[in-house]
Structures are given as structure tokens and as C-alpha cells.
Amino acid sequence: MEKNLATGSFLTLRQMTVAGLLGAVAIALSMTPLGYIPIPWLANVNATTMHIPVIIATIVSGPVVGSIVGLIFGVSSFLRANNPFFMNPIIAILPRVLIGITTYYAYKWTKSSVISAVVGTLTNTIGVLSLILAFGYLPLNVVLGIAGVNGTTEAIVSALIVGAVVKALKKVAH
């Protein structure tokens, strides 16, 4: 990655704009019920839509921008943590940064925003739940139950929203 001599940055103006706008969307989602949707039958468990701006940022501007927005998502979940899982910065931040990388390669290989959205969502779900299991916060049967409910729901919602948004952005860009 080369430094842009005009701006003194490693990002172009367009990339900085996308990171700023979708980072702001991630922050706004973190402060509203739309970002973290409580699952009433599972105490302290939320489904999230926060990964969607990360996936969109990655598809439209690449893995660095996606990972920046993922970092914003991770830090926001760490700062608003109301359970011990996300008070651990490794669980709160690392999987969210990785969404940008896995989504990028899924999109590069498939050119499908829908498949990329599912891959990005599963990166978040599997990453977070694997770390929760590794740190011993929850037993395997509970982790698998959460993965089944949250992972499936979040993947479907993400595929629908990301597919529609990316399609609209491509129309506007051309």
C-alpha cells in the first residue's frame, strides 16, 4: 500500500469518505436498538446488524476500509458491553476487523455481494462465538444454539440488505 503524496494518507479521499460515512452509520447503529436487537429468550444475547456497514464498506472500497469500519464496530461493542463476553477486547474487536478481510476475498472470488454478505456475517458469528467458547464463557451447546439462531437470522438479513444496497450503489455509480 503506497502513501498518497497529495493527502499524506494511505487512503484515497473516496476511501476516507466511505470509511467516515459507514463508520458513522456503525456508531449510530450502536446507539440505537437497530444495531443490537435483544433475543428475549436468551439473557444478554443480541442479534446484530452492525456488521452490515462493514460488509458494504468492504465491497465498495476494499479490505482496509472494511476493516476500519469493523474496528469502529468492535470498539463500539467493547465500549457498550453489558456482559463479560464483550468486555474482553479480543472478543469484541478482533472478529469485527476480520469481517473486512474475509468479505473482501469472498467478493473478489465470487463477485457476489450476497455470498460476500453471508461470509462476512459468518466471520462475525463464528469468530465471536469461537472466542466466547475458547475463553470458557459459555458451554458448547449454548454456543451452538446461539450460532443457529443468530447466525442464520443475521446471514439472511445481511444478504438481503447488502444485496439491495450494493445493487443500488452500483446503479448510482454508473
Residue frames as a rotation matrix with the C-alpha (Angstrom) as fourth column:
MET 1
0.590 0.807 0.000 0.00
0.807 -0.590 0.000 0.00
0.000 0.000 -1.000 0.00
GLU 2
-0.451 -0.779 0.435 1.54
0.784 -0.579 -0.224 3.31
0.426 0.240 0.872 -1.08
LYS 3
-0.255 0.288 -0.923 1.18
0.639 -0.666 -0.385 6.60
-0.726 -0.688 -0.015 0.69
ASN 4
0.476 0.495 0.727 -0.86
0.857 -0.446 -0.258 9.18
0.197 0.745 -0.637 -1.25
LEU 5
-0.556 -0.828 -0.080 1.51
0.827 -0.540 -0.156 12.15
0.086 -0.153 0.984 -1.61
ALA 6
-0.425 0.457 0.782 -1.32
0.109 -0.831 0.545 14.65
0.899 0.316 0.303 -2.11
THR 7
0.564 0.760 0.323 -3.10
-0.282 -0.191 0.940 13.82
0.777 -0.621 0.106 1.15
GLY 8
-0.410 -0.781 0.471 -0.27
-0.792 0.049 -0.608 12.24
0.452 -0.623 -0.639 3.16
SER 9
0.119 0.584 0.803 -2.55
-0.824 0.509 -0.248 9.26
-0.553 -0.633 0.542 3.75
PHE 10
-0.881 -0.352 0.317 -2.62
-0.171 0.860 0.480 5.62
-0.442 0.369 -0.818 2.79
LEU 11
-0.185 0.903 0.388 -6.28
0.749 0.385 -0.539 6.04
-0.636 0.191 -0.748 1.81
THR 12
-0.729 0.072 0.681 -7.77
0.521 -0.587 0.620 7.94
0.444 0.807 0.390 -1.10
LEU 13
-0.855 0.480 0.195 -10.31
-0.518 -0.782 -0.346 10.69
-0.013 -0.397 0.918 -0.45
ARG 14
-0.020 0.876 -0.482 -13.06
-0.685 0.339 0.645 8.33
0.728 0.343 0.593 -1.62
GLN 15
-0.149 -0.096 -0.984 -11.91
0.407 0.901 -0.150 5.60
0.901 -0.423 -0.095 0.78
MET 16
-0.960 -0.212 -0.184 -11.75
0.257 -0.394 -0.882 8.07
0.115 -0.894 0.433 3.68
THR 17
-0.579 0.810 0.093 -15.25
-0.788 -0.586 0.189 9.28
0.207 0.037 0.978 2.82
VAL 18
0.143 0.623 -0.769 -16.69
-0.312 0.766 0.562 5.76
0.939 0.160 0.304 2.70
ALA 19
-0.455 -0.381 -0.805 -14.92
0.600 0.537 -0.593 4.84
0.658 -0.753 -0.015 5.96
GLY 20
-0.995 0.064 0.081 -16.24
-0.102 -0.744 -0.660 8.01
0.018 -0.665 0.747 7.61
LEU 21
-0.325 0.942 -0.077 -19.81
-0.861 -0.261 0.437 7.64
0.391 0.209 0.896 6.40
LEU 22
0.296 0.462 -0.836 -20.17
-0.146 0.887 0.438 3.93
0.944 -0.008 0.330 7.11
GLY 23
-0.677 -0.532 -0.508 -18.24
0.489 0.191 -0.851 4.32
0.550 -0.825 0.132 10.36
ALA 24
-0.846 0.441 0.299 -20.81
-0.530 -0.755 -0.386 6.95
0.055 -0.485 0.873 11.35
VAL 25
0.120 0.895 -0.429 -23.61
-0.694 0.384 0.608 4.53
0.709 0.225 0.668 10.41
ALA 26
-0.104 -0.239 -0.966 -21.95
0.389 0.884 -0.260 1.88
0.915 -0.402 0.001 12.61
ILE 27
-0.966 -0.251 -0.067 -21.76
0.170 -0.415 -0.894 4.35
0.196 -0.874 0.444 15.52
ALA 28
-0.487 0.858 0.165 -25.40
-0.846 -0.510 0.157 5.36
0.218 -0.063 0.974 15.02
LEU 29
0.212 0.551 -0.807 -26.46
-0.304 0.822 0.481 1.70
0.929 0.144 0.342 14.95
SER 30
-0.501 -0.490 -0.714 -24.53
0.479 0.530 -0.700 1.07
0.721 -0.692 -0.031 18.16
MET 31
-0.994 0.107 0.034 -26.56
-0.095 -0.631 -0.770 3.75
-0.061 -0.768 0.637 19.92
THR 32
-0.221 0.967 -0.127 -29.97
-0.973 -0.209 0.098 2.56
0.068 0.145 0.987 18.76
PRO 33
0.116 0.345 0.932 -31.96
-0.472 0.844 -0.254 -0.65
-0.874 -0.410 0.260 19.11
LEU 34
0.884 0.237 -0.403 -31.38
-0.460 0.287 -0.840 -1.28
-0.083 0.928 0.362 15.39
GLY 35
0.074 -0.958 -0.275 -27.72
-0.863 0.076 -0.499 -2.15
0.499 0.275 -0.822 15.96
TYR 36
-0.940 -0.331 -0.078 -28.21
-0.228 0.784 -0.577 -4.71
0.252 -0.525 -0.813 18.70
ILE 37
-0.020 0.997 -0.072 -31.55
-0.732 0.035 0.681 -6.49
0.682 0.066 0.729 18.73
PRO 38
-0.504 -0.199 0.840 -32.17
-0.819 0.419 -0.392 -8.36
-0.274 -0.886 -0.375 22.01
ILE 39
-0.427 0.372 -0.824 -33.09
-0.198 0.851 0.486 -12.02
0.882 0.371 -0.290 21.78
PRO 40
0.113 0.548 0.829 -35.72
-0.861 -0.363 0.357 -12.22
0.497 -0.754 0.430 24.54
TRP 41
0.941 0.322 -0.102 -35.36
-0.240 0.850 0.470 -15.92
0.238 -0.417 0.877 25.30
LEU 42
0.338 -0.894 -0.296 -31.54
0.804 0.437 -0.403 -15.67
0.490 -0.101 0.866 25.66
ALA 43
0.879 0.005 -0.476 -30.36
0.346 -0.694 0.632 -13.43
-0.327 -0.720 -0.612 28.51
ASN 44
0.331 -0.768 -0.548 -27.71
-0.252 -0.632 0.733 -10.89
-0.909 -0.105 -0.402 27.47
VAL 45
-0.510 -0.456 0.729 -27.67
0.583 0.440 0.683 -12.11
-0.633 0.773 0.041 23.85
ASN 46
0.231 0.529 -0.816 -28.32
-0.318 -0.752 -0.578 -9.77
-0.919 0.393 -0.006 20.94
ALA 47
0.336 -0.136 0.932 -28.59
0.902 0.332 -0.277 -10.26
-0.272 0.933 0.234 17.21
THR 48
-0.117 -0.451 -0.885 -26.69
0.177 -0.886 0.428 -7.54
-0.977 -0.106 0.184 15.42
THR 49
0.824 0.264 0.502 -26.93
0.547 -0.135 -0.826 -5.54
-0.150 0.955 -0.255 12.22
MET 50
0.671 -0.595 -0.442 -23.66
-0.300 -0.763 0.572 -3.76
-0.678 -0.251 -0.691 12.97
HIS 51
-0.229 -0.800 0.554 -21.71
0.288 0.488 0.824 -5.97
-0.930 0.348 0.118 10.58
ILE 52
0.512 0.532 0.675 -23.72
0.775 0.053 -0.630 -4.73
-0.370 0.845 -0.385 7.58
PRO 53
0.936 -0.228 -0.270 -21.89
-0.300 -0.917 -0.265 -1.36
-0.187 0.329 -0.926 7.20
VAL 54
0.033 -0.966 0.258 -18.59
-0.475 0.212 0.854 -3.27
-0.879 -0.151 -0.452 7.48
ILE 55
-0.102 0.001 0.995 -19.58
0.608 0.792 0.061 -5.59
-0.788 0.611 -0.081 4.64
ILE 56
0.838 0.452 0.304 -20.82
0.520 -0.496 -0.695 -2.74
-0.164 0.741 -0.651 2.43
ALA 57
0.692 -0.649 -0.316 -17.65
-0.546 -0.757 0.359 -0.71
-0.472 -0.076 -0.878 3.11
THR 58
-0.189 -0.798 0.573 -15.53
-0.128 0.598 0.791 -3.69
-0.974 0.076 -0.216 2.11
ILE 59
0.151 0.314 0.937 -17.41
0.814 0.498 -0.299 -4.40
-0.561 0.808 -0.180 -1.11
VAL 60
0.904 0.306 0.299 -17.38
0.426 -0.710 -0.561 -0.77
0.041 0.634 -0.772 -2.28
SER 61
0.774 -0.600 0.201 -13.93
-0.569 -0.799 -0.194 0.28
0.277 0.036 -0.960 -1.03
GLY 62
0.119 -0.802 -0.585 -11.81
-0.253 0.546 -0.799 -2.74
0.960 0.243 -0.138 -0.18
PRO 63
0.328 0.029 -0.944 -10.48
0.634 0.735 0.242 -4.60
0.701 -0.678 0.223 2.84
VAL 64
-0.756 -0.635 -0.158 -8.70
0.549 -0.485 -0.681 -1.70
0.355 -0.602 0.715 4.54
VAL 65
-0.638 0.605 0.476 -11.82
-0.573 -0.786 0.232 0.46
0.514 -0.124 0.848 4.62
GLY 66
0.349 0.787 -0.509 -13.93
-0.202 0.593 0.779 -2.53
0.915 -0.169 0.366 5.65
SER 67
-0.022 -0.444 -0.896 -11.51
0.794 0.537 -0.285 -3.33
0.607 -0.717 0.341 8.45
ILE 68
-0.926 -0.237 0.294 -11.57
0.058 -0.859 -0.509 0.30
0.373 -0.455 0.809 9.64
VAL 69
-0.151 0.951 0.270 -15.37
-0.753 -0.288 0.591 0.20
0.640 -0.114 0.760 9.84
GLY 70
0.404 0.218 -0.889 -15.06
0.230 0.916 0.330 -3.22
0.886 -0.337 0.319 11.51
LEU 71
-0.624 -0.686 -0.374 -12.73
0.597 -0.109 -0.795 -1.66
0.505 -0.719 0.477 14.08
ILE 72
-0.727 0.456 0.513 -15.36
-0.551 -0.833 -0.040 1.00
0.409 -0.312 0.857 14.77
PHE 73
0.340 0.859 -0.383 -17.96
-0.454 0.506 0.733 -1.77
0.823 -0.075 0.562 15.19
GLY 74
0.128 -0.366 -0.922 -15.67
0.577 0.783 -0.231 -3.70
0.807 -0.502 0.311 17.53
VAL 75
-0.877 -0.478 0.046 -14.72
0.268 -0.566 -0.780 -0.71
0.399 -0.671 0.625 19.66
SER 76
-0.394 0.806 0.442 -18.38
-0.742 -0.563 0.364 0.31
0.542 -0.185 0.820 19.97
SER 77
0.516 0.593 -0.618 -19.35
-0.117 0.764 0.635 -3.18
0.849 -0.255 0.463 21.15
PHE 78
-0.280 -0.701 -0.656 -16.46
0.715 0.303 -0.630 -3.10
0.640 -0.646 0.416 23.64
LEU 79
-0.916 -0.120 0.383 -17.48
-0.086 -0.873 -0.479 0.33
0.392 -0.472 0.790 24.97
ARG 80
-0.175 0.938 0.300 -21.15
-0.897 -0.278 0.344 -0.58
0.406 -0.209 0.890 25.37
ALA 81
-0.509 -0.099 -0.855 -20.51
-0.028 0.995 -0.099 -4.08
0.860 -0.027 -0.509 26.73
ASN 82
0.052 0.581 0.812 -23.08
-0.956 -0.206 0.208 -5.19
0.288 -0.787 0.545 29.27
ASN 83
0.982 0.154 0.112 -21.85
-0.182 0.934 0.308 -8.76
-0.057 -0.322 0.945 29.51
PRO 84
0.409 -0.898 0.166 -18.44
-0.245 0.067 0.967 -10.28
-0.879 -0.436 -0.192 30.17
PHE 85
0.442 -0.251 0.862 -18.03
0.782 0.578 -0.233 -11.55
-0.440 0.777 0.451 26.61
PHE 86
0.528 -0.131 0.839 -17.61
0.650 -0.573 -0.499 -8.13
0.547 0.809 -0.218 25.05
MET 87
0.932 -0.355 0.072 -15.72
-0.306 -0.664 0.683 -6.65
-0.195 -0.659 -0.727 27.99
ASN 88
0.173 -0.865 0.471 -12.91
0.397 0.499 0.770 -8.76
-0.901 0.054 0.430 26.55
PRO 89
0.217 -0.070 -0.974 -11.39
-0.623 -0.778 -0.083 -6.62
-0.751 0.625 -0.212 23.75
ILE 90
-0.852 -0.522 0.043 -10.21
-0.318 0.582 0.749 -9.69
-0.415 0.624 -0.662 21.84
ILE 91
-0.493 0.758 0.426 -13.78
0.750 0.619 -0.234 -10.96
-0.441 0.204 -0.874 21.52
ALA 92
0.364 0.728 -0.581 -15.27
0.364 -0.686 -0.630 -7.51
-0.857 0.018 -0.515 20.93
ILE 93
0.342 -0.300 -0.891 -12.79
-0.592 -0.805 0.044 -6.26
-0.730 0.512 -0.453 18.32
LEU 94
-0.603 -0.785 0.140 -10.81
-0.369 0.431 0.823 -8.99
-0.707 0.445 -0.550 16.50
PRO 95
-0.392 0.455 0.800 -13.66
0.711 0.701 -0.050 -10.80
-0.583 0.549 -0.599 14.69
ARG 96
0.638 0.697 -0.328 -15.13
0.376 -0.653 -0.657 -7.45
-0.672 0.296 -0.679 13.60
VAL 97
0.102 -0.697 -0.710 -11.87
-0.677 -0.571 0.464 -6.35
-0.729 0.433 -0.530 11.96
LEU 98
-0.748 -0.445 0.492 -11.62
-0.047 0.775 0.630 -9.72
-0.662 0.448 -0.601 10.22
ILE 99
0.291 0.917 0.273 -15.04
0.419 0.134 -0.898 -9.19
-0.860 0.376 -0.345 8.59
GLY 100
0.580 -0.099 -0.809 -13.38
-0.572 -0.757 -0.317 -6.77
-0.581 0.646 -0.495 6.15
ILE 101
-0.480 -0.864 -0.153 -10.74
-0.761 0.323 0.563 -9.29
-0.437 0.387 -0.812 5.12
THR 102
-0.677 0.237 0.696 -12.99
0.274 0.960 -0.060 -12.32
-0.683 0.150 -0.715 4.62
THR 103
0.453 0.882 -0.127 -15.68
0.256 -0.266 -0.930 -10.30
-0.854 0.389 -0.346 2.88
TYR 104
0.218 -0.462 -0.860 -13.10
-0.783 -0.609 0.128 -8.83
-0.583 0.645 -0.494 0.51
TYR 105
-0.797 -0.604 0.007 -11.81
-0.492 0.656 0.573 -12.23
-0.350 0.453 -0.820 -0.59
ALA 106
-0.341 0.764 0.547 -15.31
0.504 0.640 -0.580 -13.68
-0.793 0.078 -0.604 -0.87
TYR 107
0.623 0.593 -0.510 -16.29
-0.058 -0.615 -0.786 -10.77
-0.780 0.519 -0.349 -3.12
LYS 108
-0.106 -0.766 -0.634 -13.06
-0.854 -0.256 0.453 -10.94
-0.509 0.590 -0.627 -5.10
TRP 109
-0.894 -0.310 0.324 -13.59
-0.171 0.903 0.394 -14.65
-0.415 0.297 -0.860 -5.81
THR 110
-0.447 0.800 0.400 -17.36
0.745 0.581 -0.329 -14.72
-0.495 0.151 -0.856 -6.35
LYS 111
-0.962 0.096 0.255 -18.30
0.051 -0.855 0.516 -11.15
0.267 0.510 0.818 -7.40
SER 112
-0.046 0.983 -0.177 -21.50
0.471 0.177 0.864 -11.77
0.881 -0.043 -0.471 -5.43
SER 113
-0.522 -0.086 0.848 -22.48
-0.544 -0.732 -0.410 -9.25
0.656 -0.676 0.335 -2.79
VAL 114
0.572 0.800 0.181 -24.99
-0.692 0.352 0.630 -11.75
0.440 -0.486 0.755 -1.37
ILE 115
0.654 -0.414 -0.633 -22.40
0.443 0.888 -0.123 -14.52
0.613 -0.200 0.764 -0.89
SER 116
-0.418 -0.861 0.290 -19.94
0.288 -0.428 -0.856 -11.97
0.862 -0.274 0.427 0.47
ALA 117
-0.086 0.488 0.869 -22.55
-0.774 -0.582 0.250 -10.74
0.627 -0.651 0.427 2.95
VAL 118
0.892 0.404 -0.204 -23.09
-0.224 0.786 0.577 -14.28
0.393 -0.469 0.791 4.21
VAL 119
0.251 -0.886 -0.389 -19.31
0.648 0.452 -0.612 -14.84
0.719 -0.098 0.688 4.51
GLY 120
-0.516 -0.439 0.735 -18.88
-0.146 -0.801 -0.580 -11.56
0.844 -0.407 0.350 6.41
THR 121
0.330 0.742 0.583 -21.77
-0.799 -0.109 0.591 -12.39
0.502 -0.661 0.558 8.72
LEU 122
0.893 -0.008 -0.449 -20.45
0.148 0.949 0.277 -15.86
0.424 -0.314 0.849 9.42
THR 123
-0.167 -0.984 0.054 -17.00
0.395 -0.117 -0.911 -14.40
0.903 -0.131 0.409 10.12
ASN 124
-0.358 0.112 0.927 -18.56
-0.680 -0.712 -0.177 -12.28
0.640 -0.693 0.331 12.83
THR 125
0.632 0.734 0.247 -20.75
-0.711 0.423 0.561 -15.03
0.308 -0.531 0.790 14.26
ILE 126
0.773 -0.382 -0.507 -18.17
0.356 0.922 -0.151 -17.82
0.525 -0.064 0.849 14.16
GLY 127
-0.223 -0.927 0.303 -15.35
0.210 -0.349 -0.913 -15.53
0.952 -0.140 0.272 15.28
VAL 128
-0.201 0.221 0.954 -17.20
-0.813 -0.581 -0.037 -14.14
0.547 -0.783 0.296 18.28
LEU 129
0.759 0.614 0.214 -18.72
-0.627 0.604 0.492 -17.45
0.173 -0.508 0.844 19.36
SER 130
0.558 -0.648 -0.519 -15.46
0.366 0.753 -0.546 -19.37
0.745 0.114 0.657 18.91
LEU 131
-0.477 -0.760 0.441 -13.68
-0.057 -0.474 -0.879 -16.88
0.877 -0.444 0.183 21.16
ILE 132
0.125 0.608 0.784 -16.50
-0.926 -0.212 0.312 -16.97
0.356 -0.765 0.537 23.71
LEU 133
0.939 0.194 -0.285 -16.11
-0.133 0.966 0.221 -20.75
0.318 -0.170 0.933 23.77
ALA 134
0.213 -0.952 -0.219 -12.29
0.400 0.289 -0.870 -20.58
0.891 0.097 0.443 23.88
PHE 135
-0.548 -0.396 0.737 -12.35
-0.410 -0.641 -0.649 -18.20
0.729 -0.658 0.188 26.85
GLY 136
-0.788 0.210 -0.579 -14.82
0.490 0.784 -0.381 -20.50
0.374 -0.584 -0.721 28.61
TYR 137
-0.852 0.500 0.154 -17.67
-0.520 -0.774 -0.362 -18.02
-0.062 -0.388 0.920 28.93
LEU 138
0.242 0.970 0.022 -20.31
-0.928 0.238 -0.285 -20.42
-0.282 0.049 0.958 27.59
PRO 139
-0.236 -0.273 0.933 -20.54
-0.103 0.961 0.255 -24.18
-0.966 -0.035 -0.255 27.03
LEU 140
-0.963 -0.270 0.020 -20.57
-0.029 0.176 0.984 -25.65
-0.270 0.947 -0.177 23.52
ASN 141
-0.448 0.852 0.271 -24.31
0.893 0.443 0.082 -26.48
-0.050 0.278 -0.959 23.48
VAL 142
0.362 0.553 -0.750 -25.23
0.503 -0.794 -0.342 -22.85
-0.785 -0.254 -0.566 24.24
VAL 143
-0.413 -0.608 -0.678 -22.74
-0.316 -0.602 0.733 -21.53
-0.854 0.517 0.056 21.66
LEU 144
-0.943 0.077 0.324 -24.20
0.316 0.520 0.794 -23.83
-0.107 0.851 -0.514 19.01
GLY 145
-0.019 0.997 -0.076 -27.74
0.953 -0.004 -0.303 -22.72
-0.303 -0.078 -0.950 19.88
ILE 146
0.272 0.035 -0.962 -26.79
0.056 -0.998 -0.020 -19.06
-0.961 -0.048 -0.274 19.57
ALA 147
-0.754 -0.617 -0.225 -24.96
-0.216 -0.089 0.972 -19.78
-0.620 0.782 -0.066 16.30
GLY 148
-0.678 0.549 0.488 -28.04
0.728 0.590 0.349 -21.48
-0.096 0.592 -0.800 14.88
VAL 149
0.377 0.885 -0.272 -30.44
0.845 -0.449 -0.291 -18.69
-0.380 -0.120 -0.917 15.81
ASN 150
0.423 -0.245 -0.872 -28.26
-0.066 -0.969 0.240 -15.60
-0.904 -0.044 -0.426 15.42
GLY 151
-0.608 -0.793 0.028 -26.06
-0.047 0.071 0.996 -16.85
-0.793 0.604 -0.080 12.61
THR 152
-0.504 0.495 0.708 -28.95
0.848 0.438 0.298 -17.87
-0.162 0.751 -0.640 10.39
THR 153
0.565 0.788 -0.244 -31.05
0.746 -0.614 -0.257 -14.77
-0.353 -0.037 -0.935 11.07
GLU 154
0.312 -0.524 -0.793 -28.14
-0.126 -0.850 0.512 -12.36
-0.942 -0.060 -0.331 10.70
ALA 155
-0.716 -0.609 0.341 -26.93
0.216 0.270 0.938 -14.04
-0.664 0.745 -0.062 7.48
ILE 156
-0.156 0.752 0.641 -30.37
0.986 0.162 0.051 -13.79
-0.066 0.639 -0.766 5.86
VAL 157
0.744 0.439 -0.504 -30.91
0.469 -0.880 -0.075 -10.17
-0.476 -0.180 -0.861 6.91
SER 158
-0.009 -0.860 -0.510 -27.39
-0.130 -0.505 0.854 -9.24
-0.991 0.074 -0.107 5.83
ALA 159
-0.682 -0.240 0.691 -27.71
0.568 0.422 0.707 -10.92
-0.461 0.875 -0.151 2.43
LEU 160
0.250 0.875 0.413 -30.98
0.968 -0.213 -0.135 -9.10
-0.031 0.434 -0.900 1.72
ILE 161
0.805 0.078 -0.588 -29.81
0.214 -0.963 0.166 -5.66
-0.553 -0.259 -0.792 2.86
VAL 162
-0.162 -0.953 -0.255 -26.28
-0.104 -0.240 0.965 -5.82
-0.981 0.183 -0.061 1.44
GLY 163
-0.479 0.025 0.877 -27.52
0.784 0.461 0.415 -7.22
-0.394 0.887 -0.240 -1.87
ALA 164
0.540 0.785 0.304 -30.03
0.842 -0.502 -0.197 -4.38
-0.002 0.362 -0.932 -2.26
VAL 165
0.729 -0.290 -0.621 -27.68
0.015 -0.899 0.438 -1.61
-0.685 -0.328 -0.651 -1.11
VAL 166
-0.359 -0.929 0.092 -24.75
0.090 0.063 0.994 -2.71
-0.929 0.365 0.061 -3.28
LYS 167
-0.237 0.365 0.901 -27.04
0.956 0.252 0.149 -3.06
-0.173 0.896 -0.408 -6.30
ALA 168
0.815 0.577 -0.047 -28.34
0.569 -0.814 -0.120 0.48
-0.108 0.071 -0.992 -5.73
LEU 169
0.431 -0.735 -0.524 -24.83
-0.120 -0.622 0.774 1.86
-0.895 -0.271 -0.356 -5.23
LYS 170
-0.507 -0.611 0.608 -23.66
0.497 0.369 0.786 0.23
-0.704 0.701 0.117 -8.47
LYS 171
0.224 0.675 0.703 -26.57
0.974 -0.180 -0.138 1.82
0.033 0.716 -0.697 -10.36
VAL 172
0.914 0.107 -0.392 -25.74
0.197 -0.960 0.199 5.25
-0.355 -0.259 -0.898 -8.93
ALA 173
0.099 -0.983 -0.154 -22.03
-0.006 -0.155 0.988 4.82
-0.995 -0.097 -0.021 -9.72
HIS 174
-0.606 -0.346 0.716 -22.66
0.632 0.337 0.698 4.07
-0.483 0.876 0.014 -13.40
